[in-house]
Amino acid sequence: MVSYRLAEVTKATMFKTFEAHPRLQDFILFYFELNWQKKHPNETIKHLSLPTGCSFMGFQSIGTMQVQIEDSTYPTETYFVNAQTTFPYYMRYAGDHLKAIVACLKPTTLHHLFKIDVSRIVNTGVNPTTLFKGKLDNAFQTHLTSNTTPQNIQALDTLFIQQLDTAQPRFNFIDAAIDTIITSKGELKLHELVDTLGVSKRYFQKKFKEMVGISPSTYQHIIRYNFIFSSLTAKEPSYKATDASFYFYDSAHYSKDFKKFWGMSPSEFNPDQHPFLKLTAIEKAAWISSFKSLTTA
């Protein structure tokens, strides 16, 4: 029997992380539980999220959140997949209490386990009910609502392991590329990456987009900004700081690119207003080294 170790708890118990079953280590980075409750009646729960290059599959037991991407807001279903986002977005909830367990999936997991073209659902998603083909029925929802969190994680492990046994995925050069991109903190030139893989640039780009959902350059950009965010929060940082510009040609280029990615300038961005963002940044989640197992399987 697997022990479900609690990895992290925040002060307000709004965010707890749990390890997945060892058989799923190449597919699920971790599970996390959201447990958001209003502090006062007029409050609207709203948290900013940064693209991480991963996908998320959520199982909501109390309430259903909304996702706001730029000017559009759409409701989630009881079960949802957030399959790659290419710019920051907000998770919102107007009710009194939201509770959900979310699986943080590695970039190629949706393709490996469900054989889908992930590029078709970027910045939108898909209902996991169709992916799991009837296994997420009313009985599953009843158990999700009434069971404890460790029991629910065990049930999700069983669900994913059954899918793993059905799909029998094989890792390939795209998984190796992801590890290399993360190791280089998103700074490796695309042609250098392709040269190390021994495939054509055109085929690599096509296969990467099919398996990950976005282009290699977009993925690199997301990873770079996750490392920038992490490096700045590791100190006493101001997001105005020019020491982040070592990722760019100069501070002016950094400021311009920051505004394009975030929708605001570094001087306008205050990380203290976005606690959930700090919790889910790439470095905070400590999942970087987890990708190495993909290339050794």
C-alpha positions, 0 to 999 in steps of 0.5 A: 500500500502506498502512503500518501505523503502530504508535501506542503500546507499553506497557512490558510489550508488553501493549497496542499500537495500530495505525491502520486503513486510511484507508477505515475511518477512519469506522468503526474508531478503531484496532486494538490487540493484547493480548499478555498473559503470566503473570509467575508460574504462580499468576497469573490475568490480570484487567484492569478495563475502563471503558465507552467508548461504543464496541464491540469486535471481537476476533480471538484467536490464542492462548487465549480470555479470559473477560468478567466483568460483575458476578457473571456470567462468560462465555467468549469464542469465538475471534472475539467482539464486545463490543457496548457495556457500560453498567458496568465489567467485567473481562477475565480469563484463567487460561492462560499466554498470551493474544494477540488483535487487537481492533478498536475500533469507533465507536458506530454501526459495527455498525449501519452495516456489518452492519445490526443492531439493536445494542440486542439485544446490549448487555452480551453480544455476537454471533459475528462469524462470523455477521456476516461470513457464512462469511469467518472460516473455518478458513483465516482462523484458520490465517493469524491464528495464523501471520502477523505482527501487521501481516499480520493487521491488513492481513487484517482491513482487507481483511475490513472493507473488503469489508463496507463495500463490501457495506453502503454505509452512509450517515451520519445525524443519530445520527452527528452527535449522537455528535460533539456529545455528545463535544464537549460532554463529555457535559454537553449536555442531551438537549432541547438536543441534539434541538433542534439536530438538528431531529427529535422526541425520541421518534424520536431516542431510538428511532433512537439505541438501535437504532444505538448500542445504548443510550439517549442519556442512558446514552451521555452518562453513559459519555462524562462519566465517561470525561472525568472519568477522563481529567481526573483522571489528567492531574494527580496526582489523587486520585479522592477529589478534589472538583474532579471535582464540577464535572461535578455539582451538588456533591461529594456528588452526584459521590461517590454517582454514582461509587459507582453507576457503579463499584460503589465510592466514590471513596475506595475506587478506586485507579487504580494497581491497574488499568493496562489501564484507564489505557491504554484511557480515552477521552482516552488513546486520543486518539480524540475528534476522530475522530468529526468526520469522520462528520458531514462525509461 
